[in-house]
Amino acid sequence: MTELRKDPIVGRWVIISTERGRRPQDFPREKAVRQEGFCPLCPGSERMTPPEIMVYPNPHTGGDGRWTLRVVPNKFPALRIEGDLGKAGEGIYDKMNGIGAHEVVIETEQHDLDIFDLP
């Protein structure tokens, strides 16, 4: 189960998730190559993601449904929006159950580019 622990040095909360055993460094890092075909994050594939929480329409497309930014719930969230906080102290840590929202922010339709390559 995911839990939140308060860092006693800097006072911020961090997510501890034992269920997510593999870390990003466990996966090979390869340059993303955009391929033709299906991508659930691309414009036109909105039906393949959970319903959006927020959307900024593209003002330059005349209201055709295109967007410049979308926010959707994460299909595999680290946090849950329901449940009891279960706040407690354990040693030097304050901790509580992993309650909160976990969302995906799609900032551009060009998500195969690195951020410094974006226009």
TORPA-4810 file (N, C-alpha, C, O; in nm, 3 decimals):
<nodes>
NODE_1_0.083_-0.118_0.000_0.000_0.000_0.000_0.088_0.125_0.000_0.192_0.128_0.065_M
NODE_2_0.046_0.224_-0.072_0.117_0.350_-0.078_0.095_0.429_0.051_-0.015_0.431_0.106_T
NODE_3_0.201_0.494_0.097_0.185_0.582_0.212_0.263_0.710_0.190_0.356_0.715_0.110_E
NODE_4_0.223_0.812_0.261_0.293_0.940_0.259_0.372_0.952_0.389_0.321_0.922_0.497_L
NODE_5_0.497_0.995_0.377_0.580_1.018_0.496_0.633_1.161_0.489_0.671_1.211_0.383_R
NODE_6_0.636_1.224_0.605_0.688_1.361_0.611_0.838_1.356_0.637_0.883_1.296_0.734_K
NODE_7_0.913_1.419_0.548_1.057_1.428_0.563_1.086_1.520_0.682_1.052_1.639_0.676_D
NODE_8_1.146_1.469_0.788_1.166_1.551_0.908_1.270_1.662_0.890_1.275_1.755_0.970_P
NODE_9_1.353_1.653_0.787_1.456_1.754_0.765_1.399_1.878_0.696_1.418_1.990_0.743_I
NODE_10_1.330_1.857_0.584_1.280_1.971_0.506_1.130_1.994_0.523_1.078_2.096_0.477_V
NODE_11_1.061_1.901_0.588_0.919_1.921_0.618_0.824_1.897_0.504_0.709_1.942_0.510_G
NODE_12_0.866_1.827_0.398_0.773_1.799_0.288_0.732_1.652_0.290_0.804_1.566_0.342_R
NODE_13_0.617_1.627_0.232_0.564_1.491_0.226_0.617_1.421_0.101_0.624_1.482_-0.006_W
NODE_14_0.654_1.294_0.115_0.700_1.213_0.002_0.615_1.087_-0.007_0.562_1.040_0.093_V
NODE_15_0.603_1.035_-0.128_0.525_0.913_-0.151_0.618_0.793_-0.142_0.722_0.789_-0.207_I
NODE_16_0.580_0.696_-0.061_0.652_0.569_-0.050_0.557_0.462_-0.104_0.449_0.442_-0.050_I
NODE_17_0.599_0.395_-0.210_0.513_0.296_-0.273_0.588_0.165_-0.291_0.665_0.149_-0.386_S
NODE_18_0.568_0.073_-0.199_0.635_-0.056_-0.208_0.577_-0.142_-0.320_0.643_-0.235_-0.367_T
NODE_19_0.455_-0.112_-0.365_0.392_-0.188_-0.472_0.457_-0.161_-0.607_0.445_-0.242_-0.699_E
NODE_20_0.523_-0.051_-0.619_0.588_-0.015_-0.745_0.736_-0.049_-0.733_0.821_0.038_-0.716_R
NODE_21_0.765_-0.178_-0.741_0.899_-0.228_-0.714_1.006_-0.184_-0.812_1.121_-0.165_-0.772_G
NODE_22_0.972_-0.169_-0.937_1.074_-0.133_-1.036_1.089_0.018_-1.043_0.990_0.091_-1.044_R
NODE_23_1.210_0.063_-1.049_1.243_0.205_-1.054_1.272_0.245_-1.199_1.300_0.159_-1.282_R
NODE_24_1.266_0.374_-1.230_1.294_0.418_-1.367_1.429_0.371_-1.421_1.440_0.343_-1.540_P
NODE_25_1.531_0.362_-1.336_1.662_0.318_-1.384_1.664_0.169_-1.418_1.761_0.121_-1.477_Q
NODE_26_1.560_0.094_-1.382_1.551_-0.047_-1.417_1.513_-0.069_-1.563_1.520_-0.181_-1.613_D
NODE_27_1.472_0.036_-1.630_1.427_0.026_-1.768_1.532_0.090_-1.859_1.587_0.195_-1.825_F
NODE_28_1.559_0.029_-1.974_1.655_0.092_-2.065_1.600_0.224_-2.118_1.482_0.235_-2.148_P
NODE_29_1.687_0.322_-2.130_1.645_0.453_-2.179_1.679_0.462_-2.327_1.796_0.462_-2.366_R
NODE_30_1.576_0.470_-2.407_1.595_0.483_-2.550_1.522_0.607_-2.598_1.421_0.647_-2.540_E
NODE_31_1.573_0.666_-2.701_1.508_0.782_-2.760_1.374_0.739_-2.817_1.366_0.644_-2.895_K
NODE_32_1.270_0.809_-2.779_1.136_0.777_-2.830_1.130_0.810_-2.978_1.174_0.916_-3.022_A
NODE_33_1.076_0.719_-3.053_1.059_0.740_-3.196_0.909_0.737_-3.225_0.841_0.638_-3.197_V
NODE_34_0.860_0.846_-3.279_0.717_0.853_-3.309_0.687_0.763_-3.428_0.747_0.774_-3.535_R
NODE_35_0.594_0.673_-3.406_0.553_0.582_-3.512_0.412_0.615_-3.554_0.331_0.665_-3.474_Q
NODE_36_0.383_0.588_-3.678_0.247_0.609_-3.725_0.156_0.509_-3.656_0.196_0.397_-3.625_E
NODE_37_0.035_0.550_-3.631_-0.060_0.459_-3.569_-0.115_0.514_-3.440_-0.117_0.636_-3.418_G
NODE_38_-0.158_0.426_-3.357_-0.231_0.461_-3.236_-0.141_0.519_-3.126_-0.035_0.464_-3.097_F
NODE_39_-0.184_0.627_-3.066_-0.123_0.683_-2.945_-0.235_0.742_-2.861_-0.302_0.835_-2.907_C
NODE_40_-0.258_0.692_-2.740_-0.370_0.741_-2.660_-0.355_0.886_-2.613_-0.452_0.945_-2.566_P
NODE_41_-0.235_0.943_-2.625_-0.215_1.081_-2.580_-0.229_1.183_-2.692_-0.235_1.303_-2.666_L
NODE_42_-0.235_1.138_-2.816_-0.242_1.229_-2.930_-0.384_1.284_-2.949_-0.482_1.218_-2.914_C
NODE_43_-0.394_1.405_-3.004_-0.526_1.458_-3.037_-0.600_1.362_-3.131_-0.541_1.305_-3.222_P
NODE_44_-0.728_1.346_-3.105_-0.809_1.252_-3.182_-0.826_1.118_-3.112_-0.911_1.039_-3.151_G
NODE_45_-0.745_1.092_-3.008_-0.755_0.967_-2.933_-0.810_0.989_-2.793_-0.788_0.907_-2.704_S
NODE_46_-0.879_1.099_-2.772_-0.928_1.135_-2.639_-1.017_1.027_-2.579_-1.023_1.012_-2.457_E
NODE_47_-1.087_0.953_-2.662_-1.177_0.848_-2.612_-1.100_0.733_-2.547_-1.159_0.652_-2.476_R
NODE_48_-0.968_0.725_-2.570_-0.887_0.617_-2.516_-0.830_0.649_-2.377_-0.765_0.564_-2.316_M
NODE_49_-0.853_0.770_-2.329_-0.807_0.808_-2.196_-0.929_0.827_-2.107_-1.040_0.842_-2.157_T
NODE_50_-0.909_0.828_-1.975_-1.022_0.861_-1.888_-1.073_1.002_-1.922_-1.000_1.082_-1.980_P
NODE_51_-1.198_1.032_-1.886_-1.251_1.166_-1.915_-1.162_1.276_-1.856_-1.111_1.263_-1.745_P
NODE_52_-1.143_1.381_-1.933_-1.052_1.486_-1.891_-1.104_1.563_-1.771_-1.225_1.583_-1.754_E
NODE_53_-1.012_1.605_-1.688_-1.041_1.687_-1.571_-1.036_1.834_-1.611_-1.113_1.917_-1.562_I
NODE_54_-0.943_1.865_-1.702_-0.925_2.001_-1.749_-0.872_1.997_-1.891_-0.798_1.905_-1.928_M
NODE_55_-0.911_2.096_-1.971_-0.860_2.105_-2.107_-0.849_2.253_-2.145_-0.935_2.333_-2.112_V
NODE_56_-0.741_2.287_-2.215_-0.725_2.420_-2.273_-0.741_2.405_-2.423_-0.654_2.347_-2.489_Y
NODE_57_-0.851_2.455_-2.480_-0.870_2.445_-2.624_-0.764_2.526_-2.699_-0.713_2.627_-2.648_P
NODE_58_-0.731_2.481_-2.818_-0.636_2.553_-2.902_-0.709_2.672_-2.964_-0.802_2.652_-3.042_N
NODE_59_-0.670_2.796_-2.930_-0.741_2.913_-2.981_-0.719_2.938_-3.130_-0.788_3.020_-3.190_P
NODE_60_-0.623_2.869_-3.190_-0.589_2.894_-3.330_-0.655_2.798_-3.427_-0.628_2.803_-3.547_H
NODE_61_-0.743_2.710_-3.377_-0.801_2.609_-3.467_-0.951_2.629_-3.488_-1.016_2.545_-3.549_T
NODE_62_-1.006_2.738_-3.440_-1.146_2.770_-3.468_-1.246_2.678_-3.401_-1.353_2.654_-3.457_G
NODE_63_-1.216_2.627_-3.283_-1.312_2.546_-3.209_-1.335_2.408_-3.267_-1.446_2.356_-3.257_G
NODE_64_-1.233_2.348_-3.327_-1.250_2.216_-3.388_-1.225_2.101_-3.290_-1.217_1.985_-3.332_D
NODE_65_-1.212_2.131_-3.161_-1.190_2.026_-3.062_-1.044_2.002_-3.030_-1.013_1.923_-2.940_G
NODE_66_-0.952_2.067_-3.102_-0.810_2.050_-3.073_-0.777_2.123_-2.943_-0.847_2.217_-2.905_R
NODE_67_-0.673_2.080_-2.877_-0.636_2.135_-2.748_-0.486_2.162_-2.743_-0.409_2.110_-2.824_W
NODE_68_-0.447_2.243_-2.646_-0.305_2.268_-2.623_-0.257_2.202_-2.494_-0.137_2.184_-2.475_T
NODE_69_-0.350_2.167_-2.405_-0.316_2.101_-2.279_-0.437_2.023_-2.231_-0.550_2.073_-2.236_L
NODE_70_-0.414_1.900_-2.183_-0.521_1.818_-2.123_-0.470_1.758_-1.994_-0.351_1.729_-1.980_R
NODE_71_-0.561_1.740_-1.899_-0.530_1.672_-1.773_-0.632_1.560_-1.757_-0.752_1.583_-1.764_V
NODE_72_-0.582_1.437_-1.736_-0.669_1.321_-1.720_-0.625_1.244_-1.596_-0.509_1.252_-1.556_V
NODE_73_-0.717_1.169_-1.533_-0.677_1.084_-1.421_-0.579_0.976_-1.468_-0.591_0.927_-1.580_P
NODE_74_-0.485_0.940_-1.384_-0.391_0.834_-1.416_-0.464_0.700_-1.407_-0.533_0.674_-1.309_N
NODE_75_-0.448_0.615_-1.508_-0.513_0.483_-1.506_-0.451_0.391_-1.401_-0.515_0.296_-1.356_K
NODE_76_-0.328_0.419_-1.361_-0.257_0.338_-1.263_-0.203_0.429_-1.152_-0.082_0.447_-1.140_F
NODE_77_-0.293_0.486_-1.072_-0.250_0.588_-0.976_-0.169_0.533_-0.858_-0.193_0.422_-0.811_P
NODE_78_-0.073_0.613_-0.813_0.002_0.581_-0.692_-0.077_0.621_-0.568_-0.055_0.566_-0.460_A
NODE_79_-0.169_0.715_-0.583_-0.253_0.762_-0.473_-0.399_0.732_-0.503_-0.437_0.718_-0.620_L
NODE_80_-0.478_0.723_-0.401_-0.622_0.701_-0.415_-0.696_0.823_-0.360_-0.651_0.885_-0.264_R
NODE_81_-0.808_0.857_-0.423_-0.882_0.974_-0.376_-0.981_0.940_-0.265_-1.039_1.029_-0.204_I
NODE_82_-1.000_0.811_-0.239_-1.091_0.772_-0.133_-1.016_0.694_-0.025_-0.911_0.634_-0.051_E
NODE_83_-1.071_0.696_0.094_-1.010_0.621_0.204_-0.984_0.708_0.325_-1.006_0.829_0.323_G
NODE_84_-0.938_0.644_0.429_-0.909_0.710_0.555_-0.762_0.753_0.557_-0.675_0.677_0.514_D
NODE_85_-0.735_0.872_0.606_-0.596_0.919_0.611_-0.508_0.832_0.700_-0.392_0.809_0.666_L
NODE_86_-0.560_0.785_0.811_-0.482_0.699_0.899_-0.351_0.762_0.944_-0.248_0.696_0.947_G
NODE_87_-0.356_0.889_0.980_-0.235_0.962_1.018_-0.179_0.906_1.149_-0.252_0.881_1.244_K
NODE_88_-0.045_0.885_1.151_0.020_0.829_1.269_0.166_0.872_1.271_0.220_0.920_1.171_A
NODE_89_0.229_0.854_1.383_0.372_0.879_1.396_0.444_0.746_1.412_0.397_0.657_1.483_G
NODE_90_0.559_0.733_1.346_0.640_0.612_1.359_0.786_0.654_1.361_0.841_0.696_1.260_E
NODE_91_0.847_0.644_1.476_0.984_0.690_1.489_0.992_0.840_1.463_0.917_0.918_1.522_G
NODE_92_1.082_0.879_1.375_1.097_1.022_1.344_1.002_1.067_1.234_1.002_1.184_1.197_I
NODE_93_0.921_0.975_1.179_0.834_1.008_1.067_0.689_1.028_1.110_0.638_0.955_1.195_Y
NODE_94_0.626_1.127_1.051_0.480_1.134_1.049_0.442_1.063_0.921_0.506_1.083_0.818_D
NODE_95_0.339_0.982_0.926_0.298_0.912_0.804_0.147_0.905_0.797_0.077_0.921_0.897_K
NODE_96_0.098_0.880_0.677_-0.045_0.860_0.655_-0.064_0.778_0.529_0.028_0.762_0.449_M
NODE_97_-0.184_0.727_0.512_-0.216_0.650_0.392_-0.202_0.737_0.268_-0.216_0.860_0.275_N
NODE_98_-0.176_0.674_0.155_-0.157_0.745_0.029_-0.288_0.794_-0.030_-0.340_0.735_-0.125_G
NODE_99_-0.340_0.900_0.027_-0.466_0.958_-0.020_-0.434_1.087_-0.096_-0.362_1.173_-0.045_I
NODE_100_-0.487_1.101_-0.215_-0.464_1.219_-0.297_-0.495_1.187_-0.441_-0.534_1.075_-0.473_G
NODE_101_-0.479_1.283_-0.528_-0.506_1.264_-0.670_-0.376_1.239_-0.746_-0.272_1.293_-0.710_A
NODE_102_-0.383_1.156_-0.849_-0.267_1.126_-0.933_-0.314_1.143_-1.077_-0.389_1.061_-1.129_H
NODE_103_-0.269_1.249_-1.140_-0.319_1.285_-1.272_-0.206_1.292_-1.374_-0.089_1.304_-1.338_E
NODE_104_-0.242_1.283_-1.501_-0.147_1.294_-1.611_-0.173_1.426_-1.682_-0.285_1.454_-1.725_V
NODE_105_-0.069_1.507_-1.694_-0.078_1.635_-1.764_-0.015_1.615_-1.902_0.105_1.587_-1.913_V
NODE_106_-0.095_1.631_-2.006_-0.047_1.618_-2.144_-0.026_1.761_-2.194_-0.122_1.829_-2.230_I
NODE_107_0.099_1.804_-2.195_0.131_1.944_-2.222_0.142_1.978_-2.370_0.138_2.096_-2.407_E
NODE_108_0.157_1.878_-2.453_0.173_1.905_-2.596_0.139_1.779_-2.674_0.151_1.668_-2.623_T
NODE_109_0.096_1.797_-2.797_0.074_1.680_-2.882_0.205_1.627_-2.937_0.208_1.520_-2.998_E
NODE_110_0.313_1.698_-2.916_0.446_1.655_-2.962_0.521_1.589_-2.847_0.631_1.632_-2.813_Q
NODE_111_0.464_1.486_-2.788_0.523_1.425_-2.669_0.637_1.329_-2.699_0.689_1.264_-2.608_H
NODE_112_0.677_1.319_-2.824_0.796_1.239_-2.856_0.923_1.325_-2.854_1.033_1.273_-2.872_D
NODE_113_0.908_1.455_-2.831_1.023_1.545_-2.825_1.066_1.567_-2.681_0.985_1.559_-2.589_L
NODE_114_1.195_1.594_-2.662_1.242_1.637_-2.531_1.196_1.780_-2.510_1.173_1.854_-2.606_D
NODE_115_1.182_1.821_-2.385_1.127_1.952_-2.355_1.209_2.065_-2.417_1.152_2.167_-2.457_I
NODE_116_1.340_2.049_-2.426_1.422_2.156_-2.484_1.412_2.161_-2.636_1.461_2.255_-2.698_F
NODE_117_1.349_2.060_-2.699_1.329_2.061_-2.844_1.192_2.117_-2.885_1.165_2.134_-3.004_D
NODE_118_1.107_2.146_-2.788_0.974_2.197_-2.820_0.982_2.340_-2.871_1.069_2.417_-2.829_L
NODE_119_0.892_2.375_-2.963_0.893_2.514_-3.015_0.850_2.614_-2.909_0.846_2.734_-2.936_P
</nodes>
